[in-house]
Amino acid sequence: MKMRRGRHVMTGVGATALLAATLLTVTIAPAGAAPAPHRPTLPPGTKMPSSGCINDVPSKPQPAPGGLPIPQFPKTIGIAVPYVKLAPVPEPGPPDVNKRIPSQQPPKNICVDPCPDITDPPPPPPASGSLGITLPKLELQPTPFLTIPIPYPSQFHPQNQPVPPVMHPGTAPAPVSRAPRVPVVSGLTDIGTVTGRGSTSRTDKRWQINGTDLGITWETKPGQVAIAFGDSIGRGFTPPGPTGGDWRSNAIGFSSQRDLSKGLKIDTMVQDSRCHAAQVISSRKVDNYEITTIPTSGFALGKRQYMSYMSIRTWGPIPGIWLTNYGGMAYSDDGGSTWTKDQYARWDNIFGLSNFQVSSMVPQGDYVYMFGTPNGRLGSTALARVPKSQVLNKTAYQYWVDGTWRPVADSSATPIFGGPTGELSVRYNEQAKKWQASYLDIGRGAIVLRESATPQGLWSQPANLVSGSQYPQVYGGFIHPWSTGDDLYFTASQWTTYNIELMRVRVR
């Protein structure tokens, strides 16, 4: 499976930067102390993976006769054969499959594979040929260059939800505050790899998450955060991008790791089978209809979890541009295990220009604030708010329009800062009493940070958190809610590796 994607951005220069991993530290024991634990010996120049497991170190190619390394060829070379695909789509669609099993708890020894029968492929057959070289096979691969969905009436019954009452929230003043200075950012540190091979939690071995992106975090309850991922790939994963098998449009895990300087450790994930993370928000997986559903933010109110997401109609041919059907909301009343898409809390994408397709929602005070952009990474950021008790009632929302909260159409909202804005992440910093917004600015080729005293601004000018010259094709930049003091932790994705890093900067 290979998806045409518009989420990546060409922001690198020079050679691809190596993903920083956690180095082994050597502690000099004082006289009389117990001997230090054994550390594996690695080849010169090799860094220990973030997992700390020697079995996650990539193996070196075996030498051929004569001492030369054996050239590494793919098993097959595909020759694309383009065709037009007709895709019948039943409407209404089938009900969500919410099969779940109890989540597997963290192992005592992270380096022991919990499901080798599932995640460890059999060894390759012996190489053939006089030099031990196996040549790839050529395959014709039918590849749709255009998918035409054909809806038809199905036997499924629509699952109608109660219509929320019509609210009349009125208007209220919302003047802007003085713009603060540009944040001073320093000390970028790559803490460790969050997902994929060699990651802190070994997501490939524990949940068959070999490649994924985003890593959106929010506090679900005291002492726990949720981590929402985008398109996730299992066996057969071959970066760049989400190429491979076992495609899930999204997945979600949970972490209690307070000391983020040691990495973002995932305790559990929502599972549908042994050593397999479940897809939690359904998608039709039909191009030009609904190719996928991607989380954009999350928050908790009491025991209910909320997640904003975007329904992607198709990924555009140009990096950074895609087309959504709508921006929507889902909720969970069982701790994030199963999710229900709300039928009415949706912001339809009219002519591909509507606001609040990619949203970041933040509860603060009596309201939940919704920061949103059009689909893609080129739009400006608009703002809305809603009382906490009416989050799923679209008629209760007020939009910020030139200094006033107004119950108008979402397309009338005034931008609070200009674009290009991609993968927006907003939080209220309780310690500093200020708002922080991070996002990908493709014009600058960097994930940037802005600050403001109020949600409507004025907002500071952006400061770079991490640039594409440091991490080619970087995107995302989702702030971890347990960032404290001057330490700002955030997750960043790279298209080249299609996995996530936890990073830290100092902000003052």
C-alpha positions as CSV (number, residue, x, y, z in Angstrom):
1,M,0.0,0.0,0.0
2,K,1.3,3.4,-1.0
3,M,-0.7,6.5,-0.4
4,R,-0.3,9.7,-2.4
5,R,0.2,12.2,0.3
6,G,0.4,16.0,0.5
7,R,1.4,16.2,4.1
8,H,5.2,16.2,3.5
9,V,7.1,19.3,2.9
10,M,10.5,19.7,1.2
11,T,12.4,21.7,3.8
12,G,15.8,20.0,4.0
13,V,19.1,21.1,2.6
14,G,22.2,19.0,2.2
15,A,22.5,15.4,3.4
16,T,19.6,14.0,5.4
17,A,20.3,14.6,9.1
18,L,20.6,11.5,11.2
19,L,17.9,11.2,13.7
20,A,19.5,11.8,17.1
21,A,19.2,8.9,19.5
22,T,19.9,8.4,23.2
23,L,23.5,7.8,23.8
24,L,24.7,5.2,26.3
25,T,26.1,7.0,29.3
26,V,29.1,5.6,31.2
27,T,29.1,6.2,34.9
28,I,32.5,6.1,36.7
29,A,31.8,4.1,39.9
30,P,33.6,5.2,43.1
31,A,36.0,2.8,44.8
32,G,34.2,0.0,46.6
33,A,31.0,0.5,44.6
34,A,29.2,-2.3,42.8
35,P,30.5,-2.9,39.3
36,A,28.7,-1.0,36.5
37,P,26.2,-3.0,34.5
38,H,27.5,-4.5,31.2
39,R,27.2,-2.3,28.2
40,P,27.2,-3.8,24.8
41,T,30.0,-3.0,22.5
42,L,28.8,-1.2,19.3
43,P,30.7,-0.7,16.1
44,P,32.5,2.7,15.9
45,G,30.2,5.5,15.0
46,T,27.0,3.6,15.9
47,K,24.6,5.1,18.4
48,M,22.4,3.1,20.7
49,P,18.7,3.3,19.7
50,S,16.3,5.2,22.0
51,S,15.0,1.9,23.3
52,G,18.5,1.0,24.7
53,C,18.1,-2.4,23.1
54,I,21.1,-4.0,21.2
55,N,18.6,-6.0,19.1
56,D,17.3,-2.7,17.7
57,V,20.7,-1.8,16.2
58,P,20.4,-2.1,12.4
59,S,22.5,-5.1,11.2
60,K,25.3,-4.5,8.8
61,P,25.4,-6.1,5.3
62,Q,27.1,-9.5,5.3
63,P,30.3,-9.5,3.3
64,A,30.5,-11.4,0.0
65,P,33.5,-13.6,-0.9
66,G,36.5,-11.4,-1.1
67,G,35.4,-9.2,1.8
68,L,33.2,-6.8,-0.1
69,P,29.7,-6.0,1.3
70,I,26.8,-7.7,-0.5
71,P,24.8,-5.1,-2.4
72,Q,21.4,-4.6,-0.9
73,F,18.6,-4.9,-3.4
74,P,14.8,-4.8,-2.8
75,K,13.1,-8.1,-3.2
76,T,10.9,-6.7,-6.0
77,I,10.9,-3.7,-8.3
78,G,7.4,-2.6,-9.2
79,I,6.5,-1.3,-12.6
80,A,3.4,0.9,-12.2
81,V,0.6,0.3,-14.7
82,P,-1.8,3.2,-14.4
83,Y,-5.6,2.7,-14.7
84,V,-8.9,4.4,-13.7
85,K,-10.5,2.8,-10.7
86,L,-14.2,2.7,-10.1
87,A,-14.9,2.3,-6.4
88,P,-18.5,1.4,-5.3
89,V,-19.2,3.1,-1.9
90,P,-22.2,1.9,0.2
91,E,-24.2,4.7,1.8
92,P,-24.9,4.7,4.7
93,G,-21.6,3.0,5.5
94,P,-21.1,0.0,7.7
95,P,-21.2,0.5,11.5
96,D,-17.9,1.0,13.2
97,V,-16.0,-2.2,14.3
98,N,-15.0,-1.6,17.9
99,K,-13.4,-4.8,18.6
100,R,-11.0,-4.3,21.6
101,I,-8.9,-6.4,23.9
102,P,-7.3,-5.4,27.2
103,S,-4.2,-3.3,26.5
104,Q,-0.9,-5.1,27.1
105,Q,1.0,-3.6,30.0
106,P,4.6,-2.4,29.8
107,P,7.0,-5.4,29.9
108,K,9.6,-5.8,32.7
109,N,12.3,-6.0,30.0
110,I,11.6,-3.7,27.1
111,C,14.2,-5.5,25.0
112,V,12.3,-8.8,25.0
113,D,10.0,-9.1,21.9
114,P,6.5,-9.8,23.3
115,C,5.1,-11.3,20.0
116,P,8.0,-12.7,18.0
117,D,5.6,-15.0,16.1
118,I,3.8,-11.8,14.8
119,T,6.4,-9.1,14.5
120,D,9.6,-11.0,13.7
121,P,9.6,-12.1,10.0
122,P,11.4,-15.4,9.1
123,P,15.0,-15.0,8.1
124,P,15.6,-14.5,4.4
125,P,16.5,-17.5,2.3
126,P,20.2,-18.0,1.5
127,A,21.5,-15.7,-1.2
128,S,22.0,-17.2,-4.6
129,G,24.7,-16.6,-7.2
130,S,28.4,-16.8,-7.1
131,L,28.8,-13.6,-5.1
132,G,25.8,-14.3,-2.8
133,I,23.7,-11.6,-4.5
134,T,20.0,-12.0,-4.9
135,L,18.6,-10.0,-7.7
136,P,15.2,-8.4,-7.4
137,K,12.2,-9.6,-9.3
138,L,10.3,-7.3,-11.7
139,E,6.5,-7.0,-11.0
140,L,3.8,-5.2,-12.9
141,Q,1.8,-3.3,-10.3
142,P,-1.7,-1.9,-11.4
143,T,-1.8,1.6,-9.9
144,P,-4.9,3.8,-10.0
145,F,-4.1,7.3,-11.1
146,L,-7.7,8.3,-10.7
147,T,-10.3,6.8,-8.4
148,I,-14.0,7.5,-9.1
149,P,-16.2,6.7,-6.1
150,I,-19.7,5.5,-7.0
151,P,-22.1,5.7,-4.0
152,Y,-25.0,3.3,-3.8
153,P,-27.8,2.6,-1.3
154,S,-26.7,0.0,1.3
155,Q,-28.5,-2.3,3.7
156,F,-27.0,-0.5,6.7
157,H,-29.3,1.6,8.9
158,P,-28.1,5.1,9.7
159,Q,-27.2,5.6,13.3
160,N,-29.0,8.9,13.9
161,Q,-28.0,10.9,17.0
162,P,-30.2,13.4,18.8
163,V,-30.3,16.8,17.3
164,P,-28.8,19.4,19.7
165,P,-31.0,22.4,20.7
166,V,-30.6,25.6,18.8
167,M,-28.6,28.1,21.0
168,H,-28.4,31.9,20.7
169,P,-25.1,32.9,22.3
170,G,-25.3,36.6,21.5
171,T,-22.2,38.8,21.1
172,A,-19.5,39.9,23.5
173,P,-16.5,42.2,23.3
174,A,-13.0,40.6,22.7
175,P,-10.4,43.3,22.3
176,V,-6.9,42.3,21.5
177,S,-4.0,42.6,23.9
178,R,-0.6,44.1,23.3
179,A,1.7,41.8,21.2
180,P,4.5,40.3,23.3
181,R,8.1,40.2,22.1
182,V,9.3,37.4,19.9
183,P,10.0,34.3,22.1
184,V,13.7,33.6,22.6
185,V,14.3,30.0,21.7
186,S,17.5,28.1,22.3
187,G,19.0,24.7,23.1
188,L,17.2,22.4,20.7
189,T,17.6,18.9,21.9
190,D,16.4,15.7,20.3
191,I,15.3,13.7,23.3
192,G,14.6,10.4,21.5
193,T,12.6,8.5,18.9
194,V,8.9,8.0,20.0
195,T,7.8,5.5,17.3
196,G,9.2,2.9,15.0
197,R,12.2,0.7,15.1
198,G,14.5,1.5,18.1
199,S,12.0,3.9,19.6
200,T,11.7,4.5,23.4
201,S,8.7,2.2,23.6
202,R,9.5,-0.1,20.7
203,T,6.1,0.5,19.0
204,D,7.0,-1.8,16.1
205,K,7.4,-4.8,18.4
206,R,4.6,-4.0,20.9
207,W,1.8,-2.7,18.6
208,Q,3.0,-3.1,15.0
209,I,3.4,0.6,14.6
210,N,6.4,0.6,12.3
211,G,5.8,4.1,10.8
212,T,3.5,6.9,11.9
213,D,3.4,10.6,12.4
214,L,1.9,13.6,14.5
215,G,1.9,12.4,18.1
216,I,-0.7,14.8,19.5
217,T,-0.7,14.8,23.3
218,W,-3.3,16.0,25.9
219,E,-3.9,15.3,29.6
220,T,-6.7,12.7,30.0
221,K,-6.6,12.7,33.8
222,P,-4.0,13.6,36.5
223,G,-0.9,11.6,35.8
224,Q,-1.8,10.5,32.2
225,V,-1.6,11.9,28.7
226,A,-3.1,10.5,25.5
227,I,-1.0,10.4,22.3
228,A,-2.9,10.4,19.0
229,F,-1.1,9.3,15.8
230,G,-2.0,9.8,12.1
231,D,-1.8,7.2,9.4
232,S,0.1,4.2,10.9
233,I,1.8,1.4,9.0
234,G,2.8,-2.1,10.2
235,R,4.6,-4.9,8.3
236,G,6.2,-4.0,5.0
237,F,6.8,-0.4,6.1
238,T,9.3,1.3,3.7
239,P,9.8,5.0,4.2
240,P,9.7,7.8,3.0
241,G,6.1,8.4,3.8
242,P,3.4,5.9,4.9
243,T,4.3,3.1,2.5
244,G,3.6,-0.5,3.4
245,G,0.8,-2.8,4.8
246,D,-1.5,-2.9,7.8
247,W,-2.6,0.7,7.3
248,R,-4.6,2.3,10.1
249,S,-5.8,5.8,9.6
250,N,-5.1,6.7,13.3
251,A,-4.2,5.1,16.6
252,I,-4.0,6.2,20.2
253,G,-1.7,5.4,23.2
254,F,-1.3,6.6,26.8
255,S,1.7,7.6,28.8
256,S,2.5,8.4,32.4
257,Q,6.1,9.5,31.8
258,R,6.5,12.7,33.8
259,D,10.3,13.1,33.3
260,L,10.3,13.9,29.6
261,S,14.1,14.4,29.6
262,K,14.2,10.6,29.5
263,G,11.9,10.3,26.5
264,L,8.2,9.9,25.8
265,K,7.4,6.4,26.9
266,I,4.1,4.9,25.9
267,D,2.6,2.6,28.5
268,T,-0.3,1.2,26.6
269,M,-2.2,1.6,23.3
270,V,-5.8,0.8,22.4
271,Q,-5.6,-2.7,20.9
272,D,-7.9,-4.8,18.8
273,S,-5.6,-8.0,18.9
274,R,-2.4,-9.2,20.4
275,C,0.5,-6.8,19.8
276,H,-1.7,-4.7,17.4
277,A,-2.9,-1.1,17.9
278,A,-6.5,-0.5,16.8
279,Q,-7.8,2.2,14.4
280,V,-10.0,4.3,16.7
281,I,-11.7,6.6,14.3
282,S,-13.2,5.0,11.2
283,S,-12.5,6.0,7.7
284,R,-13.8,4.8,4.3
285,K,-10.3,4.6,2.7
286,V,-11.6,5.6,-0.8
287,D,-9.7,8.3,-2.6
288,N,-11.8,11.3,-3.8
289,Y,-14.4,10.3,-1.2
290,E,-12.8,9.8,2.2
291,I,-9.2,8.5,2.0
292,T,-8.5,8.8,5.7
293,T,-9.4,10.5,9.0
294,I,-6.6,12.3,10.9
295,P,-6.7,13.6,14.5
296,T,-5.8,17.3,14.9
297,S,-6.1,17.8,18.7
298,G,-7.6,16.4,21.9
299,F,-8.8,17.4,25.3
300,A,-10.7,16.1,28.3
301,L,-13.7,17.5,30.2
302,G,-14.4,15.4,33.2
303,K,-14.5,11.8,32.3
304,R,-15.2,12.4,28.6
305,Q,-12.4,12.7,26.0
306,Y,-12.8,14.8,22.9
307,M,-10.8,14.6,19.7
308,S,-11.0,16.9,16.7
309,Y,-10.2,15.3,13.4
310,M,-10.2,16.1,9.7
311,S,-12.0,13.9,7.1
312,I,-9.6,13.9,4.1
313,R,-11.2,13.6,0.7
314,T,-7.9,13.3,-1.2
315,W,-4.2,14.2,-0.8
316,G,-3.2,16.8,-3.3
317,P,-0.5,16.4,-5.9
318,I,1.4,19.4,-4.4
319,P,3.1,19.0,-1.0
320,G,1.3,20.8,1.8
321,I,-2.1,20.9,0.0
322,W,-5.0,18.4,0.6
323,L,-8.8,18.6,0.4
324,T,-11.0,17.8,3.3
325,N,-14.7,16.9,3.5
326,Y,-15.1,18.5,6.9
327,G,-13.4,19.1,10.2
328,G,-15.2,17.1,12.9
329,M,-15.3,16.0,16.5
330,A,-15.4,12.6,18.1
331,Y,-15.8,11.7,21.8
332,S,-15.1,8.8,24.1
333,D,-16.7,7.9,27.4
334,D,-14.6,4.8,28.1
335,G,-11.2,6.4,28.6
336,G,-10.3,6.6,24.9
337,S,-10.9,3.0,23.9
338,T,-13.9,3.5,21.6
339,W,-14.9,6.8,19.9
340,T,-18.1,8.2,18.4
341,K,-18.1,10.6,15.6
342,D,-20.6,13.4,16.3
343,Q,-23.0,13.9,13.4
344,Y,-23.6,17.6,14.1
345,A,-20.3,19.0,15.4
346,R,-18.9,19.3,11.8
347,W,-17.5,22.2,9.9
348,D,-18.2,21.4,6.2
349,N,-15.6,22.4,3.7
350,I,-17.3,24.7,1.2
351,F,-15.4,24.9,-2.1
352,G,-12.3,23.9,-0.3
353,L,-11.9,27.3,1.4
354,S,-13.7,26.9,4.8
355,N,-12.0,27.6,8.1
356,F,-11.7,25.1,11.0
357,Q,-10.8,22.1,8.9
358,V,-7.6,21.6,10.8
359,S,-8.3,22.6,14.4
360,S,-6.6,22.8,17.8
361,M,-9.0,22.9,20.7
362,V,-8.1,24.1,24.2
363,P,-10.3,24.3,27.3
364,Q,-9.5,27.4,29.4
365,G,-11.8,29.0,32.0
366,D,-15.5,28.6,31.1
367,Y,-14.8,28.0,27.4
368,V,-13.2,25.7,24.9
369,Y,-11.3,27.7,22.3
370,M,-11.0,26.4,18.8
371,F,-8.1,27.6,16.7
372,G,-8.6,26.5,13.0
373,T,-7.2,26.8,9.5
374,P,-8.4,25.7,6.1
375,N,-7.3,22.4,4.7
376,G,-3.6,22.2,3.9
377,R,-0.8,24.3,5.2
378,L,-1.3,27.6,3.4
379,G,-4.1,29.2,5.3
380,S,-4.4,31.7,8.1
381,T,-5.6,30.9,11.7
382,A,-9.1,31.8,12.9
383,L,-10.7,31.5,16.3
384,A,-14.0,30.4,17.9
385,R,-15.1,29.6,21.4
386,V,-17.9,27.6,23.0
387,P,-19.1,27.0,26.6
388,K,-17.7,23.7,28.0
389,S,-21.1,22.3,28.4
390,Q,-22.0,22.8,24.7
391,V,-18.9,21.5,22.9
392,L,-20.8,19.3,20.6
393,N,-23.5,21.9,19.8
394,K,-22.3,23.9,16.8
395,T,-25.0,26.6,17.2
396,A,-23.5,27.6,20.6
397,Y,-20.2,28.6,19.0
398,Q,-19.1,32.3,18.8
399,Y,-16.5,33.3,16.3
400,W,-13.9,36.1,16.7
401,V,-14.7,38.9,14.3
402,D,-12.7,42.1,14.5
403,G,-12.7,42.4,18.3
404,T,-16.1,40.8,19.0
405,W,-17.3,37.3,19.7
406,R,-20.2,36.8,17.3
407,P,-22.6,33.9,16.5
408,V,-21.9,34.1,12.7
409,A,-20.9,31.7,10.0
410,D,-17.5,30.2,10.6
411,S,-16.3,31.6,7.3
412,S,-16.8,35.2,8.7
413,A,-14.1,34.7,11.4
414,T,-11.3,37.1,11.3
415,P,-7.7,35.7,11.1
416,I,-5.8,36.1,14.4
417,F,-2.5,35.6,12.6
418,G,-1.5,35.0,9.0
419,G,-0.3,31.9,7.3
420,P,1.1,29.7,6.0
421,T,0.0,27.6,9.0
422,G,0.3,23.8,9.1
423,E,-0.5,21.3,11.8
424,L,-1.4,23.9,14.5
425,S,-0.9,23.1,18.2
426,V,-2.1,25.5,20.8
427,R,-1.9,25.4,24.6
428,Y,-2.4,27.8,27.6
429,N,0.8,28.0,29.7
430,E,-0.7,28.1,33.2
431,Q,2.7,28.9,34.8
432,A,3.5,31.8,32.5
433,K,-0.1,33.0,32.0
434,K,0.2,33.1,28.2
435,W,-0.9,31.3,25.1
436,Q,1.5,29.4,22.9
437,A,1.0,28.2,19.3
438,S,3.3,26.1,17.3
439,Y,2.9,25.1,13.7
440,L,4.8,24.4,10.5
441,D,5.5,27.5,8.5
442,I,6.5,26.2,5.0
443,G,7.6,29.7,4.0
444,R,10.3,29.7,6.7
445,G,10.9,26.0,6.3
446,A,10.5,25.5,10.0
447,I,8.3,24.6,12.9
448,V,7.7,28.0,14.7
449,L,6.3,29.3,18.0
450,R,4.1,32.3,18.7
451,E,2.9,33.7,22.1
452,S,0.0,35.9,23.2
453,A,-1.6,37.1,26.4
454,T,-5.1,36.3,25.0
455,P,-6.4,33.7,22.6
456,Q,-7.4,36.4,20.0
457,G,-4.0,38.1,20.2
458,L,-2.2,40.2,19.3
459,W,0.2,37.4,18.8
460,S,4.0,37.7,18.7
461,Q,6.0,37.2,15.6
462,P,7.1,33.6,15.1
463,A,10.4,32.2,16.4
464,N,11.9,29.0,15.0
465,L,11.7,25.8,17.1
466,V,13.3,23.5,14.5
467,S,14.1,24.0,10.9
468,G,14.2,21.8,7.8
469,S,17.9,22.4,7.5
470,Q,18.4,20.5,10.7
471,Y,15.7,17.8,10.2
472,P,14.8,17.6,6.5
473,Q,11.1,17.4,5.7
474,V,10.1,18.1,9.3
475,Y,6.5,18.8,10.1
476,G,4.0,18.7,13.0
477,G,5.3,20.3,16.2
478,F,2.7,19.3,18.9
479,I,3.3,20.8,22.3
480,H,3.4,18.3,25.2
481,P,1.0,19.5,28.1
482,W,3.6,18.7,30.7
483,S,6.1,21.2,29.4
484,T,7.2,23.2,32.5
485,G,9.2,26.3,33.2
486,D,11.4,27.3,30.3
487,D,11.4,23.8,28.9
488,L,9.1,23.3,26.0
489,Y,8.7,19.7,24.8
490,F,7.1,18.9,21.5
491,T,6.7,16.0,19.0
492,A,8.0,16.5,15.5
493,S,7.6,14.2,12.5
494,Q,9.9,13.6,9.5
495,W,8.6,12.5,6.1
496,T,12.0,10.9,5.3
497,T,11.7,8.5,8.2
498,Y,8.0,8.7,8.7
499,N,8.3,8.5,12.5
500,I,8.2,10.9,15.5
501,E,10.9,12.5,17.6
502,L,10.4,14.1,21.1
503,M,12.3,17.4,21.1
504,R,13.0,20.1,23.7
505,V,13.8,23.8,23.5
506,R,14.3,26.5,26.1
507,V,11.9,29.4,25.7
508,R,12.1,32.7,27.6
